[in-house]
Amino acid sequence: MRIKYLQQMHDANVNDVKEVTDFEANILIKTGVAKKFGKQSSPDGTLDKTEENTEE
């Protein structure tokens, strides 16, 4: 899962986007350290764009 960091971490700066395992992503999202980034699949099978990647 792609995530965008909201806080400084030992391996990432604020606003860094990284691909991590779903397990790691869920922990970081629940603790408020990161949020989902990019296209995510919604339960009905359509794509939901949670955030535009304008930095790349």
Sequence and secondary structure as in RCSB ss.txt:
>XXXX:A:sequence
MRIKYLQQMHDANVNDVKEVTDFEANILIKTGVAKKFGKQSSPDGTLDKTEENTEE
>XXXX:A:secstr
 EEEESS BTTB TT EEE  HHHHHHHHHTTSEEE SEEE TTS EEE       
